[in-house]
Amino acid sequence: TMDSLFDGRDDDDERANMLQDVDVDGVESRSESVGAGEARAARARQNVRSVTVVFAVLAALVLVGAVADVVLRRAKSDGGRSPAGRQCQFLTSPYHTDCEGNEAIRGLPFCDTSLSVEERVADLVKRMNTSEKIAQMGSTVPAVPRLGLPPYEWWSECLHGVRTVCTADGRCPTSYPAPINMGATFNTELIRQMSSFMSEEARTLYHMGVHNYGTPTRGPIGLDFWAPNINVFRDVRWGRGQETPGEDPVWTSVYATQFITGLQQGLNGDANTWKTVATSKHWAAYSLENWEGVNRFWFNANVSKLDATQTYYPAFEASVKDAGVRSVMCSYNEVNGVPSCADTHLLQDVLRDDWKFDGFVVSDCDAVDVLYQYHNYTNTKEEACAVAVNAGTDVDCGIGPSLFNGYLEGAVDQDLVTSATLDKALTRLFTAKFKLGMFDPVKSQPFACVRPEDVGSARYAALARQLGRESIVLLQNKKVTSGGRTAPLLPLDLGGQQRKVALIGPNADANVTLASNYHGELPTWLKSIKDVMQEASNEPDSGWSMTYDLGCDINSSRTSGIAAAVQSAAQADVAVLVLGLDQSVEREDLDRESIVLPGQQMQLLRQVLTVAASKTVLVLVNGGTVSIEDQWDKVPAIVEAFYPGQEGAAAVMDVLTGEYNPSGRMPVTVYPADWTSKIPMTSMDMREAPGKTYRFYTGTPAFTFGHGLSYNTFDYTLQTSPSVNNVTQGSAQTTITYEVTNRGDVIDAQFSDISVLAFVVHDDYARCPLRQFVTAQKFRLGPQDSAMFTFQVSPLDAFCVDPNTGDRIAPTGRYTVTLNTGQDAPAFTIFLN
């Protein structure tokens, strides 16, 4: 019910306001097209599209599933700004320069709003001395009283929610599902909606002066956010893969474009009105933390031209060309022997000259110091500052004082850095501040009118829940026989076939784990899967009961709880095991060496299966995928939940009970357990045997990218005839249409979501991936309803690359277009002659 979504956090007025903002006019269809990743070609940028057909009928509001429709409709009148028709107030951030009230600066040109931003910035920069300029280039900026400049904090985070403390009245920033979950939704509209809501909440927290959360302790948040993480999840051992949307560079490009656009300009804003600054990180080829003694601080990523173009660079190019990202973070690691933050080729030749990036570059925290301390790239700290600034690094993030603050002035004194170079960096930085409105009258700024009571509000929570539901992947759902009835084990028939539930596992009662990493301060009401299931079983006339056993820890040798858990499973009608990982085994600065479930979890799983082989549901909570060795075929039902956020426990329950029909698809590959013994994590070669990701892995995965089941059956019928097309140019587009039909054979009383993915294949493995994602489309279909999946594809979309030059190419021959995992629909063939 709607009530369950609001319990413990929002009052009746907020519920009423939310419902009053709903624009109910029957049925609405919405569609959206987004770029596919080849930013140089306008054709390819229009190639990936995602369509979500949204039904919002007032009577459906009694269902939790309708809440997301409320959110999407609510956004129509929102425009990314303060909610239409709802009272807001203008608040002045502690970082605002008071050009109106400060007589000392009121008449100066940089306070004159009739001048252009360029003129105002130039005037301010020329008034600053060298020390004042350098102070602006550390992540924590002191005030400049003589110019009326307040302090500032460049370092703020919003990877999947604004990372602040809770407000004084107890409202906490919304924690959405982890980016790996967002990747599994294949729903660009919800990703754009999420980042728009996040920027709205960020603006509110900024104007309220709410402080950053986490270590190190910093002051109030600014408007420059170091997100998204768009490094390709090339190796599932990577501790920070949970921060990314997955392993495919084209899908990551689409995610980056939607995330950045929503964060910087809101849902319907324009590129000229700056809401926040997004930061594409970590440039470049960053995807190793600490593996078998190799640390990110000194790791040298050897990247070929082939892999740079085909895997590591596309998302960053799209973030600049398609999304207009305003900041880029250079990474700790070296790329082909040069530390990224000192690499003129990466920061100037590629980023600014080739891609025309005009924003500022920030170092990963202490990465400039790392040049000297770990890479041994310079002999002195002054030289480290010089090579970074001269290469194009404008801000030096420091976990403590930044190296720029202590040693950049010395570099200037030694003539290692010119005043013109400093001015260029300052111009980039102050351009961002001016365009964010930090020097303009508060009441002239559309994003400065905020509602503090919106922090952690119901509409944000509703979207978090819907994202969580759409991100959950049904990996396996075998038929079992119970009570004379043979049917797939899921959805659960609680109170019917299943009256006794044994909930087991170390992640069953873990609420903070569901929030992944880089979250803000979490609310006290945060629920675990155990909490949600217990509440449901305690409902009057629920007809079922549950027991709970820890079984074992995430990663310890303790086995004392396994026997009791096995006994509970034996006595229950269904056993729900919630296993997986947490931040103790995968996180920033920590990679895994094995992908098998850690600790004693495999022993727990095996023993439960000995007594409950036909009635076990396995729910996996993790960022990087895990292996359960030879047990995959022995578990009747498997659900991949990743880290589903603050509303994740309810989202998991929705899927298990059939309240929501799962529509997520895997954004990463699930490998056999021995995959890790065959390839070192230090290898950046995507094809090194047996290969990485679905694009290059030559073995047989447990589950591949794009895999995802539904409780219903969906049919796919090729509508384009003939099923073969001949073209003479690599850029020639072919329009293909499939009809998608919901057979409604299991869940027939509600709408079902379905993600449909298209791939193209060329058999030139030396230059082309084994299979390449092209486009995704999300449908919401009622029972027996159909929709048309129409998309365009060209030979260039196969992402073939000349290994000698790094250029995209289209070899002659056959290109095969398939859907999903290749088994769902007839193929379409394109011949390039």
C-alpha positions in Angstrom: 0.0 0.0 0.0 1.0 3.6 -0.3 1.1 3.8 3.6 4.0 1.3 3.7 6.2 3.6 1.6 5.8 6.6 4.0 6.0 4.8 7.4 8.3 6.6 9.8 9.5 9.5 7.7 6.8 11.7 6.1 3.7 13.3 7.4 0.2 13.3 6.0 0.7 16.8 4.4 3.6 15.4 2.4 1.5 12.5 1.2 -1.3 14.9 0.2 1.1 17.2 -1.6 2.6 14.3 -3.5 -0.8 13.1 -4.6 -2.0 16.7 -5.5 1.0 17.0 -7.9 -0.1 13.9 -9.8 -1.2 14.8 -13.3 -3.8 12.1 -14.0 -5.2 12.2 -17.5 -5.7 8.5 -18.4 -2.7 6.9 -20.0 0.5 8.5 -21.1 3.3 7.3 -23.3 6.8 8.7 -23.1 9.9 8.0 -25.2 13.4 9.2 -25.2 16.4 8.7 -27.5 20.0 8.9 -26.4 23.4 8.6 -27.9 25.1 5.2 -28.4 28.7 6.2 -27.6 30.4 7.0 -30.9 30.5 10.7 -30.2 32.4 11.6 -33.4 29.4 10.6 -35.5 26.0 12.2 -35.0 24.4 9.1 -36.4 25.8 6.8 -33.7 25.0 9.3 -31.0 21.3 8.8 -31.9 21.5 5.1 -32.1 20.7 4.0 -28.5 17.2 4.8 -27.4 15.2 3.8 -24.4 11.4 4.0 -24.2 9.4 3.6 -21.0 5.7 3.5 -21.5 4.2 4.8 -18.3 0.7 4.1 -17.1 -0.7 6.2 -14.3 -4.3 5.4 -13.5 -5.6 6.9 -10.2 -7.1 3.7 -9.0 -3.6 2.1 -9.3 -2.3 4.3 -6.5 -3.4 1.7 -4.0 -0.5 -0.4 -5.3 3.1 0.3 -4.3 4.0 -0.3 -8.0 2.2 2.8 -9.0 4.4 5.0 -6.9 7.0 5.3 -9.6 4.4 6.4 -12.0 3.5 9.2 -9.6 7.2 10.2 -9.5 7.5 10.3 -13.3 4.3 12.3 -13.7 5.3 14.6 -10.9 8.4 15.5 -12.9 6.4 16.9 -15.8 5.6 20.0 -13.8 8.9 20.0 -12.0 11.3 21.0 -14.9 14.2 20.2 -12.6 13.5 23.2 -10.5 11.4 23.8 -7.4 8.2 21.9 -7.5 5.5 23.7 -9.4 2.7 25.0 -7.2 4.6 24.3 -4.0 5.9 27.0 -1.8 9.7 27.4 -1.7 12.1 29.8 -0.1 15.2 31.5 -1.2 18.2 30.5 1.0 21.7 31.9 0.8 24.5 29.4 0.8 27.5 30.0 3.0 29.5 29.9 -0.2 27.7 32.8 -1.8 29.6 36.0 -2.7 27.5 39.0 -1.5 27.9 41.4 -4.4 24.7 43.2 -3.4 25.4 43.7 0.3 29.1 44.1 0.5 29.9 47.7 -0.3 33.6 47.0 -0.8 33.0 44.9 -3.9 29.5 46.1 -5.0 30.8 48.4 -7.7 33.5 46.1 -9.0 33.2 44.7 -12.6 33.1 41.1 -11.4 29.9 41.9 -9.5 28.3 43.6 -12.5 25.6 41.1 -13.9 25.3 43.2 -17.1 28.8 42.0 -18.1 29.4 38.6 -19.6 30.7 35.7 -17.5 34.0 35.9 -19.4 34.4 39.6 -18.5 33.5 39.1 -14.9 35.9 36.2 -14.4 38.8 38.0 -16.1 38.3 41.0 -13.8 38.3 38.9 -10.7 41.3 36.8 -11.7 43.4 39.9 -12.4 42.7 41.3 -8.9 44.2 38.2 -7.2 47.8 37.8 -6.2 49.7 34.5 -6.7 49.0 33.2 -3.2 45.3 33.9 -3.5 45.1 32.2 -6.9 46.9 29.0 -5.6 44.6 28.8 -2.6 41.7 28.5 -5.0 43.2 25.4 -6.5 43.1 23.1 -3.5 39.9 21.2 -2.7 39.2 23.2 0.5 39.4 26.9 -0.4 39.9 29.6 2.2 38.1 33.0 2.1 39.6 36.1 0.5 38.1 38.8 2.7 39.6 41.8 0.7 37.6 40.6 -2.4 34.6 39.5 -0.5 35.2 35.9 -1.4 33.8 33.2 1.0 35.5 29.9 1.5 34.5 27.0 -0.7 34.7 23.2 -0.8 35.2 21.7 -4.3 34.9 18.2 -3.0 31.3 16.9 -2.8 29.9 13.5 -3.7 26.7 12.2 -5.2 27.4 8.8 -6.7 23.9 7.5 -6.0 22.7 10.1 -3.5 24.1 13.3 -2.0 26.7 12.5 0.5 25.9 14.8 3.4 24.9 14.4 7.0 21.2 14.5 7.9 19.7 17.9 8.5 19.2 19.4 12.0 15.6 18.2 12.0 16.5 14.6 11.1 15.9 14.5 7.4 18.5 12.4 5.6 19.7 12.6 2.0 18.1 9.9 -0.2 20.3 6.9 -1.0 19.4 5.4 -4.3 20.5 2.0 -5.5 24.1 1.6 -6.4 25.1 2.5 -10.0 25.6 -1.2 -10.8 21.8 -1.5 -10.0 21.0 1.4 -12.2 22.9 -0.3 -15.0 20.7 -3.4 -14.5 17.5 -1.4 -15.1 18.4 -0.5 -18.7 16.0 2.4 -18.1 17.5 5.7 -19.2 14.4 7.7 -18.2 14.6 6.6 -14.6 18.4 7.2 -14.5 17.8 10.8 -15.8 15.0 11.2 -13.3 17.2 10.0 -10.4 20.0 12.3 -11.2 17.6 15.2 -11.6 16.0 14.5 -8.2 19.5 14.1 -6.8 20.5 17.5 -8.1 17.3 19.0 -6.7 18.1 17.6 -3.3 21.7 18.7 -3.6 20.7 22.2 -4.3 18.5 22.2 -1.2 21.3 20.8 1.0 23.7 23.3 -0.5 21.6 26.3 0.2 20.9 25.0 3.7 24.6 24.8 4.4 24.5 21.1 5.3 27.9 19.5 5.8 29.6 16.7 3.8 29.4 13.2 5.4 32.3 10.8 5.9 36.1 11.0 6.2 37.8 13.4 6.1 35.5 15.8 7.9 34.8 18.8 5.6 32.5 21.8 5.7 29.2 22.4 3.9 28.8 20.8 0.4 29.5 22.8 -2.7 27.9 22.4 -6.1 30.7 20.5 -7.7 30.0 16.7 -7.4 32.6 14.0 -8.2 30.3 11.7 -10.0 29.6 9.6 -12.1 32.2 6.8 -12.1 32.2 5.7 -15.7 35.2 3.4 -15.8 34.3 0.2 -17.5 33.8 -2.7 -15.0 36.4 -4.8 -16.9 37.1 -7.2 -14.1 34.5 -8.4 -11.5 37.2 -8.5 -8.8 37.4 -4.7 -8.9 36.3 -3.3 -5.5 34.7 -0.2 -7.1 32.8 -1.9 -9.9 29.7 -1.4 -7.8 30.1 2.3 -8.5 29.7 1.8 -12.3 26.8 0.8 -14.5 28.6 -2.3 -15.8 31.0 -3.8 -18.3 29.8 -2.4 -21.6 31.3 0.9 -22.9 28.3 1.8 -25.0 25.8 1.3 -22.2 28.2 3.1 -19.9 28.2 6.0 -22.4 24.4 6.1 -22.3 24.3 6.0 -18.5 26.9 8.8 -18.3 24.9 11.0 -20.7 21.7 10.6 -18.8 23.3 10.9 -15.3 25.3 14.0 -16.2 22.5 15.8 -18.0 20.1 15.3 -15.2 22.6 16.3 -12.6 23.8 19.4 -14.4 20.5 20.8 -15.7 17.7 18.8 -14.2 14.9 17.0 -16.0 13.9 19.6 -18.5 16.4 22.3 -17.9 18.8 23.7 -20.6 22.6 23.6 -20.8 22.9 27.4 -20.2 21.4 27.3 -16.7 23.8 25.5 -14.4 22.2 23.5 -11.6 25.4 21.6 -10.5 28.7 20.5 -12.0 29.2 16.8 -12.6 32.6 15.1 -12.8 33.4 12.2 -15.1 35.9 9.9 -13.2 38.4 8.4 -13.3 40.3 9.4 -16.4 41.8 7.1 -17.6 41.8 3.3 -17.6 41.3 3.1 -13.8 39.9 -0.2 -12.5 42.3 -1.6 -9.9 42.5 -0.8 -6.2 44.8 -3.2 -4.3 45.2 -6.7 -5.8 47.9 -9.1 -4.7 50.3 -6.3 -3.7 49.7 -4.1 -6.7 48.2 -0.8 -5.6 46.3 1.8 -7.5 48.8 4.5 -6.5 51.6 3.0 -8.6 49.9 0.7 -11.0 50.8 1.3 -14.7 47.9 0.4 -17.0 49.3 -0.7 -20.3 46.6 0.1 -22.8 46.8 -0.6 -26.5 45.2 1.7 -29.1 42.7 -1.1 -29.8 41.5 -1.3 -26.2 41.6 2.4 -25.6 39.1 3.1 -28.4 37.1 -0.1 -28.0 36.7 -0.2 -24.2 38.4 2.4 -22.0 37.7 5.8 -23.7 34.2 5.8 -25.2 32.2 6.7 -22.0 34.5 9.7 -21.3 34.2 10.9 -24.9 30.4 10.6 -24.7 30.4 12.5 -21.4 32.2 15.4 -23.0 30.6 15.5 -26.4 27.1 14.3 -25.7 26.5 15.4 -22.1 28.7 18.5 -21.9 30.3 17.4 -18.6 31.9 20.4 -16.8 34.6 18.6 -14.8 36.8 15.5 -15.3 38.8 13.7 -12.6 42.3 12.4 -13.5 43.1 9.1 -11.9 45.9 7.7 -9.6 47.3 5.2 -12.0 49.7 5.6 -14.9 48.6 5.0 -18.5 51.4 3.6 -20.6 54.1 4.9 -18.1 52.7 8.4 -17.5 50.6 9.3 -14.4 47.2 10.4 -15.6 47.3 13.8 -13.7 50.6 14.6 -15.4 49.7 13.3 -18.8 49.5 16.1 -21.4 48.3 13.6 -24.0 45.3 12.6 -22.0 44.4 16.0 -20.5 45.3 18.3 -23.4 45.6 16.4 -26.6 42.6 14.0 -26.2 40.4 15.8 -23.7 40.7 19.4 -24.7 42.0 19.4 -28.3 40.3 16.4 -29.7 37.0 16.3 -27.7 36.8 20.1 -27.1 36.3 19.8 -23.3 36.1 23.3 -21.8 35.6 22.5 -18.1 38.1 22.0 -15.3 40.2 18.9 -14.3 40.4 17.8 -10.7 42.9 15.3 -9.4 41.8 12.2 -7.5 42.4 12.9 -3.9 46.2 13.2 -3.3 47.0 12.1 -6.8 49.4 15.0 -7.3 51.3 13.9 -4.2 51.2 10.3 -5.6 53.2 11.5 -8.6 56.1 12.2 -6.2 55.5 9.7 -3.4 54.6 6.5 -5.3 55.2 6.9 -9.0 58.6 8.6 -8.4 57.8 10.7 -11.5 59.4 13.8 -10.1 62.3 14.6 -7.8 60.5 17.2 -5.7 57.0 18.1 -4.6 57.3 21.4 -6.4 58.0 19.5 -9.7 55.0 17.3 -9.0 52.8 20.4 -8.7 54.3 21.8 -11.9 53.9 18.8 -14.1 50.3 18.4 -13.0 49.3 22.1 -13.5 51.2 22.3 -16.8 49.5 19.1 -18.1 46.1 20.6 -17.3 45.1 19.7 -13.7 43.3 22.6 -12.3 42.3 21.4 -8.8 44.4 19.3 -6.5 42.1 17.4 -4.2 43.7 16.7 -0.8 42.5 14.4 1.9 44.6 16.7 4.1 46.1 19.9 2.8 46.6 19.6 -1.0 50.0 19.6 -2.4 49.2 22.7 -4.5 48.6 24.6 -1.2 52.0 23.8 0.1 54.3 23.6 -2.9 52.7 25.2 -6.0 53.9 28.7 -5.1 57.4 27.3 -4.8 57.1 25.9 -8.3 56.1 29.4 -9.5 59.1 30.9 -7.8 61.3 28.3 -9.5 59.8 29.3 -12.9 58.3 25.8 -13.3 54.8 27.3 -13.7 54.0 30.6 -15.3 51.4 33.1 -14.2 49.5 32.6 -17.5 49.1 28.9 -16.6 47.7 29.8 -13.2 45.3 32.3 -14.8 44.1 29.7 -17.2 43.3 27.3 -14.4 41.6 30.1 -12.3 39.5 31.1 -15.3 38.2 27.6 -15.7 37.4 27.4 -12.0 35.7 30.7 -11.6 33.8 30.3 -14.8 32.1 27.3 -13.1 31.3 29.3 -9.9 29.9 32.3 -11.9 27.7 30.0 -14.0 26.4 28.3 -10.9 25.2 31.7 -9.7 27.6 32.1 -6.7 28.1 35.8 -7.5 24.6 36.7 -8.5 21.6 37.8 -6.5 20.0 34.8 -4.9 16.5 35.7 -5.9 17.5 35.8 -9.5 18.4 32.1 -9.6 15.8 29.5 -10.4 17.6 26.8 -8.5 18.0 28.8 -5.3 14.3 28.5 -4.3 14.2 25.3 -2.3 12.0 23.4 0.2 14.1 22.1 3.1 11.3 19.7 3.9 11.9 17.9 0.6 15.1 16.4 1.8 14.6 12.7 2.1 11.0 13.1 0.9 8.5 10.6 -0.2 8.8 11.3 -3.9 12.6 10.7 -3.8 12.0 7.5 -1.8 9.4 6.3 -4.3 11.9 6.6 -7.2 14.5 4.8 -5.1 12.1 1.9 -4.6 11.2 1.8 -8.3 14.9 1.8 -9.3 15.5 -0.9 -6.8 12.7 -3.1 -8.2 13.7 -2.5 -11.9 17.3 -3.4 -11.1 16.7 -6.8 -9.6 17.6 -9.6 -11.9 15.9 -13.0 -11.9 18.8 -15.3 -12.8 17.0 -18.7 -12.5 13.5 -19.9 -11.7 13.0 -23.7 -12.1 9.8 -25.5 -11.8 9.3 -27.5 -8.6 6.5 -29.7 -7.4 4.7 -28.8 -4.1 1.3 -29.8 -2.9 0.6 -31.6 -6.2 1.3 -28.4 -8.2 4.3 -28.0 -10.5 5.3 -24.4 -11.2 8.3 -22.1 -11.0 9.3 -21.5 -7.4 9.0 -17.8 -7.8 6.9 -15.7 -7.2 6.4 -17.0 -3.7 2.8 -18.0 -2.7 3.0 -16.8 0.9 0.0 -17.8 2.9 -0.9 -20.3 0.2 1.6 -23.0 -0.8 4.2 -21.4 1.5 3.1 -20.8 5.1 6.5 -21.2 6.9 9.5 -19.3 5.6 13.1 -19.8 6.8 15.0 -16.6 6.2 18.8 -17.3 6.4 22.1 -15.6 5.7 24.5 -12.8 6.7 22.8 -10.3 4.3 19.3 -11.0 5.4 19.4 -8.6 8.4 22.0 -6.2 6.9 20.4 -2.8 6.2 23.5 -0.6 5.7 25.0 -3.1 3.3 22.1 -2.5 0.9 23.2 1.1 0.6 26.6 0.2 -1.1 29.4 2.8 -0.6 29.6 6.6 -1.0 26.2 7.1 0.6 25.3 10.0 2.9 24.3 9.6 6.5 21.6 7.0 6.6 18.3 7.4 8.4 17.5 5.4 11.6 14.5 3.8 9.9 16.6 2.0 7.3 15.2 -1.6 6.9 16.8 -4.9 6.1 15.1 -7.7 4.2 14.4 -9.4 7.5 12.6 -6.2 8.8 10.4 -6.1 5.7 9.5 -9.8 5.7 8.8 -9.7 9.5 6.5 -6.8 9.1 4.6 -8.6 6.2 4.3 -11.8 8.2 2.9 -9.9 11.2 0.1 -8.4 9.2 -3.3 -9.6 10.3 -4.4 -12.7 8.3 -1.1 -12.9 6.5 -1.3 -16.7 6.7 2.4 -17.2 7.0 5.2 -17.0 9.5 9.0 -16.8 9.3 12.1 -17.7 11.2 15.5 -16.1 10.9 19.0 -17.5 11.3 22.3 -15.8 10.5 23.9 -19.1 9.5 27.4 -17.5 9.1 29.2 -14.2 8.6 30.1 -12.6 5.3 33.7 -13.5 5.6 34.9 -15.4 8.7 35.6 -19.0 9.7 32.7 -19.3 12.1 30.4 -22.2 11.4 28.5 -22.4 14.7 25.3 -21.0 13.2 25.0 -23.3 10.2 23.3 -26.3 11.9 20.4 -24.2 13.3 19.9 -22.6 9.9 19.8 -26.0 8.2 17.3 -27.2 10.7 15.1 -24.2 10.0 15.3 -24.7 6.3 14.3 -28.4 6.6 11.2 -27.4 8.6 10.1 -24.6 6.4 8.0 -24.6 3.2 10.6 -22.3 1.6 14.1 -21.3 2.5 15.2 -17.8 1.4 19.0 -17.5 1.6 20.4 -13.9 1.4 24.1 -14.3 0.7 26.8 -12.2 -1.0 29.3 -9.5 -0.2 29.7 -6.2 1.7 32.2 -3.4 2.0 34.5 -5.6 4.1 35.4 -7.6 1.0 34.9 -5.2 -1.9 35.4 -1.5 -1.7 37.6 1.4 -2.6 41.2 0.3 -2.0 40.2 -3.4 -1.8 39.8 -5.9 -4.7 38.9 -9.5 -4.4 41.2 -12.3 -5.3 38.5 -14.9 -5.5 34.9 -14.6 -6.9 33.6 -17.5 -4.9 31.2 -16.6 -2.0 33.6 -15.7 0.8 33.8 -17.1 4.4 31.6 -20.1 5.1 28.7 -19.1 2.8 29.4 -21.9 0.4 29.2 -24.4 3.2 25.9 -22.9 4.4 24.5 -23.0 0.9 25.5 -26.6 0.3 24.1 -27.8 3.6 20.8 -26.0 3.1 20.4 -27.5 -0.3 20.9 -31.0 1.2 17.6 -30.6 3.1 15.7 -28.0 0.9 16.9 -28.7 -2.6 13.4 -28.0 -4.1 12.4 -25.1 -2.0 15.5 -22.8 -1.8 15.5 -19.2 -3.1 19.0 -17.6 -3.2 19.1 -13.8 -3.1 22.6 -12.4 -3.8 23.6 -9.0 -2.5 26.8 -7.8 -4.0 28.5 -5.3 -6.3 30.9 -7.6 -8.2 29.4 -10.8 -9.4 30.1 -14.0 -7.4 30.4 -17.7 -8.1 28.7 -20.5 -6.3 30.9 -23.0 -8.0 29.0 -26.2 -9.0 25.8 -25.3 -7.2 24.2 -23.1 -9.9 22.0 -25.9 -11.3 21.1 -27.1 -7.8 19.3 -23.9 -6.7 15.8 -23.7 -8.0 15.5 -19.9 -7.9 18.3 -17.2 -7.9 17.8 -13.5 -7.6 20.6 -11.0 -8.1 19.8 -7.8 -6.1 23.2 -6.1 -6.1 23.1 -3.2 -3.6 19.5 -1.9 -4.0 19.6 1.2 -1.8 17.6 2.6 1.1 14.3 1.1 -0.3 16.1 -2.1 -1.4 14.6 -4.4 1.2 11.1 -3.5 0.1 12.1 -3.8 -3.5 13.4 -7.3 -3.0 10.2 -8.3 -1.2 8.2 -6.9 -4.1 10.0 -9.1 -6.5 10.0 -12.3 -4.4 6.2 -12.0 -3.9 5.3 -11.0 -7.5 4.2 -7.5 -6.5 6.6 -6.5 -9.1 7.6 -8.7 -12.1 11.4 -8.6 -12.4 12.7 -6.8 -15.4 16.4 -6.3 -14.6 19.1 -7.6 -16.9 22.7 -8.4 -16.0 25.1 -5.4 -16.7 28.1 -7.7 -16.0 29.1 -11.3 -16.7 29.0 -14.1 -14.1 32.1 -16.3 -14.6 33.0 -19.8 -13.5 35.0 -19.8 -10.3 38.3 -20.7 -11.9 38.2 -17.6 -14.2 40.3 -15.7 -11.7 43.2 -18.2 -11.9 43.5 -17.8 -15.6 44.0 -14.0 -16.0 45.8 -11.5 -13.7 43.8 -8.4 -12.7 46.8 -6.3 -13.9 46.2 -7.2 -17.5 44.4 -4.4 -19.4 44.3 -6.5 -22.6 40.6 -7.3 -23.0 41.4 -10.3 -25.2 44.0 -12.0 -23.0 42.8 -15.6 -22.7 40.1 -16.4 -21.7 39.0 -12.8 -22.2 37.1 -10.2 -20.1 33.5 -9.2 -20.2 30.9 -10.7 -22.5 32.5 -8.9 -25.5 35.7 -10.9 -25.3 35.2 -13.9 -23.0 35.6 -17.1 -25.0 34.5 -19.5 -22.3 31.0 -20.4 -21.0 29.7 -18.0 -18.4 27.3 -18.9 -15.7 25.2 -15.9 -16.8 26.1 -13.4 -19.5 25.6 -9.7 -19.9 21.9 -9.1 -20.8 20.6 -12.2 -19.1 17.4 -11.7 -17.1 14.2 -13.7 -16.7 10.6 -12.6 -16.1 7.7 -14.4 -14.4 5.8 -13.9 -17.6 6.6 -15.1 -21.1 7.3 -12.5 -23.8 7.3 -13.3 -27.4 9.4 -11.5 -30.0 8.4 -11.4 -33.7 10.6 -9.9 -36.4 8.4 -7.5 -38.4 11.1 -6.3 -40.9 11.0 -8.2 -44.1 13.1 -9.5 -45.7 15.3 -10.4 -42.8 18.4 -9.6 -44.8 19.7 -6.2 -45.9 22.7 -5.3 -48.1 24.6 -2.1 -47.6 27.7 -0.6 -49.2 28.8 1.8 -46.5 29.8 1.1 -42.9 27.7 4.1 -41.7 24.6 3.0 -43.6 21.7 2.5 -41.2 19.2 -0.3 -41.3 15.8 0.1 -39.5 14.7 -3.1 -37.8 11.4 -3.7 -35.9 10.4 -6.5 -33.6 7.0 -6.9 -32.0 7.2 -7.6 -28.3 4.2 -9.3 -26.7 3.4 -10.0 -23.0 1.7 -13.4 -22.8 0.7 -12.7 -19.2 0.8 -16.4 -18.3 1.9 -16.0 -14.7 1.2 -12.5 -13.5 -1.9 -11.4 -15.4 -3.5 -8.8 -13.1 -1.0 -6.0 -13.5 1.4 -4.4 -16.0 4.8 -6.0 -16.4 8.1 -4.2 -17.3 10.4 -5.8 -19.9 13.9 -4.6 -21.0 14.7 -5.5 -24.6 18.4 -5.3 -25.7 19.7 -5.5 -29.2 23.2 -6.7 -30.1 25.2 -6.9 -33.3 27.9 -9.4 -34.2 30.8 -9.6 -36.7 33.1 -12.6 -36.7 36.4 -10.7 -37.0 37.5 -11.3 -33.4 40.9 -9.7 -33.8 39.2 -6.4 -34.5 35.6 -6.7 -33.3 34.0 -7.9 -30.0 32.3 -11.2 -30.0 29.0 -9.4 -29.5 28.3 -5.7 -29.1 25.4 -4.1 -27.3 23.7 -1.5 -29.5 20.4 -0.3 -28.0 18.0 -0.9 -25.2 14.3 -0.2 -24.8 12.1 -0.5 -21.7 8.4 -1.4 -22.1 5.5 -1.6 -19.7 2.9 -4.0 -21.1 -0.4 -5.3 -19.8 -1.4 -8.9 -20.3 -1.5 -9.8 -24.0 -0.4 -6.3 -24.9 2.2 -5.7 -27.6 4.6 -2.9 -28.5 7.0 -2.3 -31.4 10.7 -2.3 -30.7 12.2 -0.3 -33.6 15.8 0.7 -33.8 18.5 1.5 -36.3 21.9 -0.3 -36.6 24.9 0.0 -38.9 28.1 -2.0 -39.3 30.0 0.7 -37.3 27.9 -0.3 -34.3 29.8 -3.6 -34.1 32.6 -1.4 -32.5 35.4 -2.9 -34.7 38.7 -1.1 -34.4 41.9 -1.1 -36.4 44.5 -2.2 -33.8 47.3 -0.2 -35.5 45.6 3.2 -35.6 42.9 2.9 -33.0 40.3 4.0 -35.5 36.8 2.7 -35.7 36.2 0.6 -38.8 33.5 -1.5 -40.5 35.0 -4.7 -42.0 33.1 -6.1 -45.0 31.0 -9.2 -44.5 28.1 -10.4 -42.4 26.6 -8.5 -39.4 24.1 -10.4 -37.3 21.6 -8.6 -35.2 20.1 -10.4 -32.2 18.0 -9.7 -29.1 18.9 -10.2 -25.4 21.1 -13.3 -25.0 20.5 -14.3 -28.7 17.9 -17.0 -28.0 14.7 -15.0 -27.8 14.1 -13.9 -31.4 14.9 -14.5 -35.0 18.1 -12.8 -36.1 18.4 -10.1 -38.7 21.4 -10.1 -41.1 23.2 -7.1 -42.7 25.8 -7.7 -45.4 28.4 -5.0 -46.0 29.8 -5.4 -49.5 
